[in-house]
Amino acid sequence: MVSPIVNFAMWLALMMTATAAVDLTPSVYQQELDGTKVSDLMFRDGQQKILYRCPAGWSFSGGGSQLSLYTSFPLTTVEIRRLDVAEAVTFDGERLDAMKSAVLGMVPREAADVNVEFEQKNPLMINRNETFEVQLAYRCNGCAYRMNVLFLNLGRSQISFKVLARRDDFDKVMRPFRASLFSWQWL
């Protein structure tokens, strides 16, 4: 028979894990791999650590529910955000439509020629969690832009990964950022 104290401690640990949210406040985590020192960003998800390797040469700032990444390309935005939801969600038809609408809502009001280039469920899995991706193009203030938003479903919260860049720079920013998403790992 398990003592009431052990039962309470197990229940408390379970509740803390269930209500914990990913904290995007970065700290640098260094490790040695095959004799080479490697630096990753480390975030917290309750008691767990999340490691992420930012693309080479990029800088970062932020914390709490948002992390901004900076490249050498002008007029570029790269953001990682935690989105809290009231209850656990699944990526079904109605939810996918709402996320697509949310991405369209990120487009400036003065934008023209807004076009959804594609939307895709589970283009990649992160830590065995489902994702949904929307990519669109538009013109604003004489420039052509492309935006990509990938949503990661964590049940009671989501992480959004957003890239916005001029059309000519987009692939140069998107390619290393997408590759970096494969480094996300929970420890």
C-alpha positions in Angstrom: 0.0 0.0 0.0 1.3 3.5 -0.9 1.3 6.0 1.8 -1.0 9.1 1.6 2.1 11.4 1.5 3.6 9.5 -1.5 0.1 9.7 -3.2 -0.1 13.4 -2.6 3.5 14.0 -3.8 2.8 12.0 -7.0 -0.5 13.9 -7.6 1.2 17.3 -7.0 4.0 16.4 -9.4 1.5 15.4 -12.0 -0.5 18.6 -11.6 2.6 20.8 -11.8 3.6 19.0 -15.1 0.1 19.3 -16.5 -0.1 23.1 -15.8 3.5 24.0 -16.7 4.0 26.1 -19.8 7.0 26.4 -22.0 9.1 29.3 -20.8 11.1 30.8 -23.8 13.5 32.6 -21.6 16.8 31.4 -23.1 19.9 30.4 -21.3 23.0 29.0 -23.1 23.6 25.3 -22.6 27.1 24.2 -23.6 28.1 20.6 -24.2 31.0 18.8 -25.8 30.3 16.5 -28.7 33.2 14.5 -30.2 35.7 17.0 -28.7 33.9 20.1 -30.1 32.1 22.6 -27.8 28.5 23.2 -28.9 26.2 25.9 -27.6 22.4 25.5 -27.6 19.7 27.6 -26.3 17.9 26.0 -23.3 14.3 26.7 -22.3 12.1 25.2 -19.6 8.9 23.2 -19.8 8.1 22.6 -16.2 10.8 20.4 -14.9 12.0 19.4 -18.4 14.6 21.2 -20.4 14.2 22.0 -24.1 17.3 22.4 -26.2 17.4 24.4 -29.5 20.3 25.1 -31.8 19.8 28.6 -33.3 21.1 28.9 -37.0 24.7 29.8 -37.1 25.4 33.6 -37.0 21.9 34.5 -35.8 21.4 36.4 -32.5 18.4 36.2 -30.2 16.5 38.1 -27.5 13.3 37.7 -25.5 11.9 35.5 -22.8 8.7 34.3 -21.2 6.3 33.7 -24.1 8.4 35.1 -27.0 11.8 34.7 -28.5 13.0 36.8 -31.4 15.8 35.7 -33.7 17.8 38.1 -35.8 19.5 37.5 -39.2 21.6 39.8 -41.3 18.7 40.3 -43.8 16.8 43.6 -43.6 13.0 43.7 -43.1 13.0 40.2 -41.7 11.1 38.9 -38.7 11.7 35.5 -37.1 9.7 34.8 -33.9 9.0 31.8 -31.7 5.9 32.3 -29.5 4.1 30.3 -26.9 0.3 30.5 -27.3 -1.7 29.4 -24.2 -5.1 27.9 -24.8 -8.0 27.4 -22.4 -8.2 23.6 -22.9 -6.3 20.9 -24.7 -6.8 21.1 -28.5 -6.4 18.9 -31.5 -5.5 20.0 -34.9 -8.8 19.2 -36.6 -10.7 21.0 -39.5 -12.3 23.7 -37.4 -9.0 24.4 -35.5 -7.0 24.4 -38.7 -9.3 27.0 -40.2 -8.9 29.2 -37.1 -5.1 29.0 -37.3 -5.2 29.8 -41.0 -7.4 32.9 -40.2 -4.9 33.9 -37.5 -2.0 33.8 -39.9 -4.0 35.9 -42.4 -4.7 38.3 -39.6 -0.9 38.9 -39.2 -0.8 40.5 -42.7 -0.8 44.4 -42.5 -4.1 46.0 -43.4 -2.5 47.9 -46.3 -1.2 44.7 -47.9 -2.4 43.7 -51.4 -2.3 40.6 -53.5 -2.5 38.3 -50.4 -2.2 34.7 -51.5 -2.1 31.5 -49.4 0.7 29.5 -51.1 0.0 26.4 -49.1 -1.2 24.9 -45.8 -0.1 21.5 -44.6 -0.9 19.4 -41.5 2.2 17.7 -40.0 4.9 18.8 -42.4 7.3 17.7 -39.6 6.8 16.3 -36.1 8.6 17.9 -33.2 9.0 15.7 -30.1 6.2 13.5 -31.6 3.8 16.4 -31.5 1.6 17.4 -34.5 2.2 20.6 -36.5 0.3 22.8 -38.9 1.9 25.1 -41.4 0.6 28.0 -43.4 2.6 30.0 -46.0 1.4 33.1 -47.8 2.7 35.9 -50.0 1.6 39.5 -50.2 2.8 43.0 -51.4 3.1 45.9 -49.0 4.7 49.4 -49.5 6.1 48.4 -52.8 7.8 45.2 -51.6 6.9 41.6 -52.1 6.9 39.5 -48.9 6.4 35.9 -47.9 5.4 34.6 -44.5 5.5 31.1 -43.0 4.0 30.1 -39.7 4.3 26.6 -38.2 2.2 25.8 -35.2 3.4 23.1 -32.8 0.6 21.5 -30.7 1.5 20.8 -27.1 -2.1 20.2 -25.9 -2.7 23.0 -23.5 -0.4 25.3 -25.3 1.1 25.8 -28.8 4.4 27.1 -30.1 4.3 29.2 -33.2 7.4 29.6 -35.4 7.1 32.6 -37.7 9.3 33.7 -40.6 8.5 36.9 -42.5 11.0 38.2 -45.1 11.1 40.0 -48.5 10.4 37.5 -51.3 14.0 37.6 -52.5 15.4 36.8 -49.1 12.8 34.4 -47.9 14.4 31.1 -48.9 17.8 32.3 -47.5 16.1 32.8 -44.1 13.6 30.0 -44.2 16.0 27.2 -45.1 18.3 27.5 -42.1 15.4 28.3 -39.7 13.5 25.2 -40.8 16.7 23.1 -40.4 17.1 24.4 -36.9 13.7 23.2 -35.9 14.9 19.6 -36.1 17.2 20.4 -33.2 14.3 21.0 -30.7 14.5 18.3 -28.1 13.0 17.8 -24.7 15.4 16.3 -22.1 
